[in-house]
């Protein structure tokens, strides 16, 4: 199944791209998507959304879902 992936802010910079489309098996999770797109461990406190709703990396996915990764927000 095809999943669209988006990266925002510094994650987009570190990935070197804004989007990906990945092909994964039925029953995959957000964590599986991250493992497919990156050799690195998902940074702590990364925000994750599926179809524009915040969730966690255990969230199951379906054909055509959109997964977005946001770096932790800091401010001062």
C-alpha positions as CSV (number, residue, x, y, z in Angstrom):
1,X,0.0,0.0,0.0
2,X,1.2,3.5,-0.7
3,X,1.6,6.1,2.1
4,X,2.5,9.8,1.6
5,X,5.0,11.1,4.0
6,X,5.7,14.8,4.8
7,X,8.5,16.4,6.8
8,X,8.3,19.8,8.4
9,X,10.8,22.5,9.6
10,X,14.2,21.1,10.6
11,X,13.1,17.5,9.8
12,X,12.7,18.6,6.2
13,X,16.2,20.0,6.2
14,X,17.8,16.9,7.8
15,X,15.9,14.6,5.4
16,X,16.8,16.7,2.4
17,X,13.3,16.6,1.0
18,X,9.8,17.7,1.9
19,X,7.9,14.6,0.9
20,X,8.1,10.9,0.1
21,X,5.8,8.2,-1.1
22,X,6.5,4.8,0.4
23,X,5.1,1.4,-0.4
24,X,4.5,-0.8,2.7
25,X,2.6,-3.9,3.6
26,X,-0.9,-3.9,5.0
27,X,-0.9,-3.5,8.8
28,X,2.1,-1.2,9.0
29,X,2.4,1.5,11.6
30,X,3.9,5.0,11.7
31,X,7.0,3.5,13.2
32,X,7.3,1.2,10.1
33,X,7.1,4.3,7.9
34,X,10.0,6.0,9.8
35,X,12.1,2.8,9.5
36,X,11.5,2.8,5.8
37,X,12.4,6.5,5.2
38,X,15.4,6.9,7.6
39,X,18.3,4.8,8.9
40,X,18.3,7.0,12.1
41,X,16.2,6.5,15.2
42,X,13.2,8.8,15.3
43,X,14.2,11.8,17.5
44,X,12.6,12.0,21.0
45,X,9.5,14.2,21.2
46,X,8.9,14.1,17.5
47,X,5.3,15.0,16.8
48,X,3.5,12.7,14.4
49,X,0.2,13.2,12.5
50,X,-1.8,10.8,10.4
51,X,-4.3,12.5,8.0
52,X,-3.8,15.8,9.9
53,X,-4.6,14.4,13.4
54,X,-1.8,14.0,16.0
55,X,-1.2,10.4,17.0
56,X,1.8,8.2,18.0
57,X,4.1,5.8,16.2
58,X,1.9,2.8,17.0
59,X,-0.9,4.1,14.9
60,X,-1.9,1.7,12.2
61,X,-2.1,2.9,8.6
62,X,-4.3,2.3,5.6
63,X,-3.8,2.7,1.8
64,X,-3.5,6.4,0.9
65,X,-2.9,7.7,4.4
66,X,-0.7,10.8,4.9
67,X,1.9,10.7,7.7
68,X,3.6,13.9,8.8
69,X,6.7,14.3,11.1
70,X,7.2,17.5,13.0
71,X,10.3,18.3,15.1
72,X,9.8,19.2,18.7
73,X,8.8,22.8,19.2
74,X,11.2,24.9,21.2
75,X,11.0,28.6,22.1
76,X,12.2,31.2,24.3
